[in-house]
Amino acid sequence: MIEYWQWQQLHFGTETYWGSILPHDRKPGRIYNEVAKIGKELDEAGAEVTGLKPDSDIAMLYSVDSRWALSYEPYLDQNAASDPHHSRNEDAFDHLMSAFYNGAFISGHQVHLVHDAQLVSSKTDEFLKDPVAFSKQNPVLVVAGIYITSAGLL
């Protein structure tokens, strides 16, 4: 499947000149032809490209719940000096994750983000992926800022 932001350019609004597959006149042009060419090449490759996964040296655990929680209870309150009653830092989780991600990137490693919801069901606390197989595929797992989690994930 090929995904693209917009099928055709909008005729009004904020994204009037935002790129799309079809231009304002709705006639296929260069971008449409390139997307069609990529689609044809992928179709011809068939099973050879099905199930391909990018290489990664490091897996980083991401948690939407922890991101939300750390925005209210940040590990580091950057605004405390200017406002001692201010206790919210919406970027706390992103700041923490970026430090580890940037370190991996600068050192030439490829990072794979894994959501906690991909590993353990939040409803039943059951494994969605085999932990042994996951650890073999991802020998380096960075778990930074995971503030809210389940016993199953731990």
C-alpha positions as CSV (number, residue, x, y, z in Angstrom):
1,M,0.0,0.0,0.0
2,I,1.2,3.5,-0.8
3,E,0.0,6.2,1.5
4,Y,0.1,9.9,0.7
5,W,-1.1,13.0,2.7
6,Q,-3.6,14.3,0.1
7,W,-5.0,12.8,-3.1
8,Q,-5.5,16.3,-4.7
9,Q,-4.6,19.8,-3.8
10,L,-7.3,21.8,-2.0
11,H,-8.9,24.7,-3.8
12,F,-9.1,26.8,-0.7
13,G,-8.0,26.9,2.9
14,T,-4.7,26.7,4.8
15,E,-3.3,23.8,2.7
16,T,-4.2,25.3,-0.7
17,Y,-0.6,24.8,-2.0
18,W,0.3,21.8,0.0
19,G,1.7,19.0,-2.1
20,S,-0.6,16.2,-3.3
21,I,-0.8,13.5,-6.0
22,L,-3.1,15.5,-8.2
23,P,-2.7,19.3,-8.8
24,H,-5.5,21.8,-8.7
25,D,-6.6,21.0,-12.3
26,R,-7.0,17.3,-11.2
27,K,-5.1,16.1,-14.2
28,P,-2.4,13.5,-13.5
29,G,1.0,14.9,-13.8
30,R,4.6,14.3,-12.6
31,I,3.8,13.3,-9.0
32,Y,0.9,11.0,-10.1
33,N,3.2,9.3,-12.6
34,E,6.0,8.8,-10.0
35,V,3.5,7.3,-7.5
36,A,2.1,5.1,-10.2
37,K,5.6,4.0,-11.1
38,I,6.5,3.1,-7.5
39,G,3.2,1.2,-7.2
40,K,4.0,-0.8,-10.4
41,E,7.5,-1.6,-9.2
42,L,6.2,-2.8,-5.8
43,D,3.6,-4.9,-7.6
44,E,6.2,-6.5,-9.8
45,A,8.5,-7.2,-6.8
46,G,5.6,-9.0,-5.2
47,A,6.5,-11.3,-2.4
48,E,10.1,-10.2,-2.4
49,V,9.2,-7.0,-0.7
50,T,6.3,-8.3,1.5
51,G,7.2,-8.4,5.2
52,L,10.4,-6.4,4.9
53,K,11.5,-4.7,8.1
54,P,14.1,-2.0,8.3
55,D,17.3,-2.7,10.1
56,S,17.6,-1.4,13.6
57,D,20.3,-1.6,16.2
58,I,18.3,-0.3,19.2
59,A,14.6,-0.5,20.2
60,M,13.1,2.2,22.2
61,L,9.9,1.7,24.2
62,Y,7.3,4.4,23.7
63,S,4.2,4.9,25.9
64,V,1.3,7.3,25.2
65,D,0.1,6.9,28.7
66,S,3.5,7.8,30.1
67,R,3.9,10.7,27.8
68,W,0.6,12.1,29.0
69,A,1.4,11.4,32.7
70,L,4.8,13.1,32.5
71,S,3.3,16.2,31.0
72,Y,1.5,16.6,34.4
73,E,4.1,15.2,36.7
74,P,7.3,16.0,34.8
75,Y,10.7,14.6,35.9
76,L,12.1,18.0,35.2
77,D,10.1,21.2,35.5
78,Q,11.8,23.7,33.3
79,N,9.5,26.5,34.4
80,A,9.9,26.1,38.1
81,A,12.4,29.0,38.4
82,S,10.1,31.5,36.8
83,D,6.8,30.2,38.3
84,P,7.1,27.9,41.4
85,H,3.4,27.0,41.1
86,H,3.8,25.8,37.6
87,S,4.0,22.0,37.6
88,R,3.3,21.1,34.0
89,N,5.8,20.4,31.3
90,E,4.1,19.1,28.1
91,D,7.5,18.3,26.5
92,A,8.9,16.3,29.4
93,F,8.6,12.8,27.8
94,D,9.6,14.0,24.4
95,H,12.7,15.7,25.9
96,L,13.7,12.5,27.7
97,M,13.1,10.3,24.7
98,S,14.9,12.7,22.4
99,A,18.1,12.6,24.5
100,F,18.3,8.8,24.1
101,Y,17.2,8.9,20.4
102,N,19.7,11.6,19.5
103,G,22.5,9.8,21.3
104,A,21.8,6.7,19.2
105,F,21.5,8.6,16.0
106,I,24.7,10.6,16.5
107,S,26.6,7.3,17.3
108,G,25.4,5.9,13.9
109,H,22.7,3.5,15.2
110,Q,19.3,2.9,13.8
111,V,16.4,3.1,16.2
112,H,13.1,1.2,16.1
113,L,10.3,2.7,18.2
114,V,8.1,0.1,19.9
115,H,4.8,1.1,21.5
116,D,4.0,-0.6,24.8
117,A,0.6,-1.4,23.4
118,Q,2.3,-3.6,20.7
119,L,3.9,-5.8,23.4
120,V,1.3,-6.2,26.1
121,S,-2.5,-5.8,25.9
122,S,-3.6,-3.0,28.1
123,K,-7.0,-4.7,28.8
124,T,-5.9,-8.2,29.6
125,D,-2.2,-7.7,30.4
126,E,-1.4,-10.6,28.1
127,F,1.7,-10.7,25.8
128,L,1.0,-9.8,22.3
129,K,4.6,-10.7,21.3
130,D,6.6,-13.5,22.7
131,P,9.1,-11.9,25.1
132,V,11.9,-14.3,24.3
133,A,11.5,-13.8,20.5
134,F,11.2,-10.0,21.0
135,S,14.4,-9.9,23.1
136,K,16.3,-11.9,20.4
137,Q,15.1,-9.5,17.7
138,N,15.8,-6.5,19.9
139,P,18.8,-7.2,22.1
140,V,19.1,-3.5,23.1
141,L,15.9,-2.0,24.5
142,V,15.9,1.5,25.8
143,V,13.2,2.1,28.4
144,A,13.2,5.7,29.3
145,G,10.4,7.6,31.0
146,I,8.0,4.7,31.2
147,Y,6.1,6.2,34.1
148,I,2.8,4.3,33.7
149,T,2.9,0.6,33.0
150,S,1.4,-2.7,33.8
151,A,2.8,-5.7,35.7
152,G,2.8,-7.7,32.4
153,L,5.0,-5.1,30.7
154,L,7.4,-5.0,33.6
